[in-house]
Amino acid sequence: MSKAAENWPPEDTEPATPHPDAPPSGTELGEHYSQCFGCGDDVESGLHIRSMIASDMTVVSKFTVGKDHQGAPGLAHGGLLACAFDEALGSTVGNLLRRPAVTARLETDFVRPVPVGSTLHIAAKLDGVSRRKTYVSAEGRLDAEDGPVAVRARGLFVTVGVEHFTKHGDADAISQFRDVRQAAGQDWDINP
Ligand SMILES: CCCCCCCC/C=C\CCCCCCCC(=O)SCCNC(=O)CCNC(=O)[C@H](O)C(C)(C)COP(=O)(O)OP(=O)(O)OC[C@H]1O[C@@H](n2cnc3c(N)ncnc32)[C@H](O)[C@@H]1OP(=O)(O)O
């Protein structure tokens, strides 16, 4: 089987249109939710990923592999790397389009081992939009922006309404989360 996967995006798409209030290039994004396993400061063994807007279509994220992230001794667990890319891709969609969206599909190619202590530099870009679907892809390079590629990922995120979170998640926590974001002028468009 060829290593090169099928066409991407897998259907005709429109170019993604960044939200007019998307943060400008160079903005450090910080955590989006303190309990998020990907970026939350309150999750001790979480990934503590930090992301920055690189352009109106791209976000760069950094993830340093810790000892809690191992699969084989001294090496990152593959599923955990997939999680890091879910975060980096989700942050790209969420922050550039400013609409709640959830991962529907996530593909990962593991190209090189990722040792504990190394930092993945993940560059993610919006590839296209079709109705509620946003296609996004990323490359993760070892220890430098121009380091060797270790992981590639592609994802499909589907825009959802706020009821997705209130119905299926913790409605009280969602309400508090929205209050915090609104107070910071960071509310989301919630009507896809
Ligand atoms: C006020 C609160 C706001 C909060 C906002 C926070 C933003 C934060 C910003 C930034 C940081 C973010 C960082 C986080 C990153 C991590 C994100 C995650 O890990 S999310 C958790 C894991 N994912 C799930 O739990 C989804 C579970 N799945 C579902 O809920 C549904 O399946 C859902 C919503 C994905 C789709 O269900 P349907 O009923 O709404 O819609 P249907 O019609 O089934 O799909 C829509 C289109 O998508 C295609 N589709 C759906 N799933 C597909 C798949 N697996 N593969 C291919 N296509 C798929 C369908 O074929 C359809 O396409 P056609 O429009 O007809 O062409």
Ligand as a Chemical Component Dictionary entry (heavy atoms), coordinates in Angstrom:
data_LIG
# 
_chem_comp.id                   LIG 
_chem_comp.type                 NON-POLYMER 
_chem_comp.pdbx_formal_charge   0 
_chem_comp.three_letter_code    LIG 
# 
loop_
_chem_comp_atom.comp_id 
_chem_comp_atom.atom_id 
_chem_comp_atom.alt_atom_id 
_chem_comp_atom.type_symbol 
_chem_comp_atom.charge 
_chem_comp_atom.model_Cartn_x 
_chem_comp_atom.model_Cartn_y 
_chem_comp_atom.model_Cartn_z 
_chem_comp_atom.pdbx_ordinal 
LIG C1  C1  C 0 -19.982 27.830 24.265 1  
LIG C2  C2  C 0 -19.058 26.668 24.229 2  
LIG C3  C3  C 0 -18.149 26.733 23.050 3  
LIG C4  C4  C 0 -16.950 25.839 23.198 4  
LIG C5  C5  C 0 -15.975 26.006 22.069 5  
LIG C6  C6  C 0 -14.591 25.572 22.428 6  
LIG C7  C7  C 0 -13.638 25.912 21.325 7  
LIG C8  C8  C 0 -12.197 25.830 21.807 8  
LIG C9  C9  C 0 -11.244 26.362 20.814 9  
LIG C10 C10 C 0 -10.060 25.864 20.605 10 
LIG C11 C11 C 0 -9.440  24.729 21.303 11 
LIG C12 C12 C 0 -10.005 23.418 20.963 12 
LIG C13 C13 C 0 -9.020  22.346 21.274 13 
LIG C14 C14 C 0 -9.749  21.062 21.495 14 
LIG C15 C15 C 0 -9.345  20.030 20.486 15 
LIG C16 C16 C 0 -9.975  18.714 20.779 16 
LIG C17 C17 C 0 -11.281 18.575 20.078 17 
LIG C18 C18 C 0 -11.940 17.274 20.400 18 
LIG O1  O1  O 0 -11.297 16.322 20.714 19 
LIG S1  S1  S 0 -13.646 17.178 20.304 20 
LIG C19 C19 C 0 -13.993 15.605 21.102 21 
LIG C20 C20 C 0 -13.959 14.433 20.180 22 
LIG N1  N1  N 0 -15.037 14.489 19.201 23 
LIG C21 C21 C 0 -16.316 14.211 19.539 24 
LIG O2  O2  O 0 -16.657 13.903 20.640 25 
LIG C22 C22 C 0 -17.319 14.259 18.400 26 
LIG C23 C23 C 0 -18.333 13.131 18.511 27 
LIG N2  N2  N 0 -19.159 13.108 17.300 28 
LIG C24 C24 C 0 -20.288 13.848 17.199 29 
LIG O3  O3  O 0 -20.685 14.525 18.138 30 
LIG C25 C25 C 0 -21.005 13.815 15.868 31 
LIG O4  O4  O 0 -20.686 12.631 15.169 32 
LIG C26 C26 C 0 -20.635 15.041 14.968 33 
LIG C27 C27 C 0 -21.008 16.358 15.680 34 
LIG C28 C28 C 0 -19.150 15.057 14.600 35 
LIG C29 C29 C 0 -21.433 14.964 13.660 36 
LIG O5  O5  O 0 -22.756 14.662 13.972 37 
LIG P1  P1  P 0 -23.993 15.524 13.380 38 
LIG O6  O6  O 0 -25.225 14.701 13.589 39 
LIG O7  O7  O 0 -23.978 16.897 13.959 40 
LIG O8  O8  O 0 -23.707 15.713 11.838 41 
LIG P2  P2  P 0 -23.531 14.626 10.662 42 
LIG O9  O9  O 0 -24.577 14.915 9.633  43 
LIG O10 O10 O 0 -23.410 13.239 11.199 44 
LIG O11 O11 O 0 -22.084 15.053 10.077 45 
LIG C30 C30 C 0 -21.901 16.327 9.457  46 
LIG C31 C31 C 0 -21.061 16.099 8.225  47 
LIG O12 O12 O 0 -19.787 15.545 8.639  48 
LIG C32 C32 C 0 -19.570 14.256 8.034  49 
LIG N3  N3  N 0 -18.911 13.386 8.989  50 
LIG C33 C33 C 0 -19.217 13.193 10.278 51 
LIG N4  N4  N 0 -18.392 12.337 10.849 52 
LIG C34 C34 C 0 -17.502 11.961 9.886  53 
LIG C35 C35 C 0 -16.363 11.090 9.869  54 
LIG N5  N5  N 0 -15.990 10.435 10.964 55 
LIG N6  N6  N 0 -15.695 10.966 8.715  56 
LIG C36 C36 C 0 -16.055 11.647 7.580  57 
LIG N7  N7  N 0 -17.129 12.508 7.562  58 
LIG C37 C37 C 0 -17.835 12.638 8.687  59 
LIG C38 C38 C 0 -20.985 13.752 7.661  60 
LIG O13 O13 O 0 -20.935 12.810 6.616  61 
LIG C39 C39 C 0 -21.676 15.058 7.261  62 
LIG O14 O14 O 0 -21.223 15.390 5.968  63 
LIG P3  P3  P 0 -22.205 16.088 4.881  64 
LIG O15 O15 O 0 -22.475 17.487 5.348  65 
LIG O16 O16 O 0 -23.426 15.252 4.839  66 
LIG O17 O17 O 0 -21.401 16.059 3.593  67 
# 
loop_
_chem_comp_bond.comp_id 
_chem_comp_bond.atom_id_1 
_chem_comp_bond.atom_id_2 
_chem_comp_bond.value_order 
_chem_comp_bond.pdbx_ordinal 
LIG C1  C2  SING 1  
LIG C2  C3  SING 2  
LIG C3  C4  SING 3  
LIG C4  C5  SING 4  
LIG C5  C6  SING 5  
LIG C6  C7  SING 6  
LIG C7  C8  SING 7  
LIG C8  C9  SING 8  
LIG C9  C10 DOUB 9  
LIG C10 C11 SING 10 
LIG C11 C12 SING 11 
LIG C12 C13 SING 12 
LIG C13 C14 SING 13 
LIG C14 C15 SING 14 
LIG C15 C16 SING 15 
LIG C16 C17 SING 16 
LIG C17 C18 SING 17 
LIG C18 O1  DOUB 18 
LIG C18 S1  SING 19 
LIG S1  C19 SING 20 
LIG C19 C20 SING 21 
LIG C20 N1  SING 22 
LIG N1  C21 SING 23 
LIG C21 O2  DOUB 24 
LIG C21 C22 SING 25 
LIG C22 C23 SING 26 
LIG C23 N2  SING 27 
LIG N2  C24 SING 28 
LIG C24 O3  DOUB 29 
LIG C24 C25 SING 30 
LIG C25 O4  SING 31 
LIG C25 C26 SING 32 
LIG C26 C27 SING 33 
LIG C26 C28 SING 34 
LIG C26 C29 SING 35 
LIG C29 O5  SING 36 
LIG O5  P1  SING 37 
LIG P1  O6  DOUB 38 
LIG P1  O7  SING 39 
LIG P1  O8  SING 40 
LIG O8  P2  SING 41 
LIG P2  O9  DOUB 42 
LIG P2  O10 SING 43 
LIG P2  O11 SING 44 
LIG O11 C30 SING 45 
LIG C30 C31 SING 46 
LIG C31 O12 SING 47 
LIG C31 C39 SING 48 
LIG O12 C32 SING 49 
LIG C32 N3  SING 50 
LIG C32 C38 SING 51 
LIG N3  C33 SING 52 
LIG N3  C37 SING 53 
LIG C33 N4  DOUB 54 
LIG N4  C34 SING 55 
LIG C34 C35 SING 56 
LIG C34 C37 DOUB 57 
LIG C35 N5  SING 58 
LIG C35 N6  DOUB 59 
LIG N6  C36 SING 60 
LIG C36 N7  DOUB 61 
LIG N7  C37 SING 62 
LIG C38 O13 SING 63 
LIG C38 C39 SING 64 
LIG C39 O14 SING 65 
LIG O14 P3  SING 66 
LIG P3  O15 DOUB 67 
LIG P3  O16 SING 68 
LIG P3  O17 SING 69 
# 
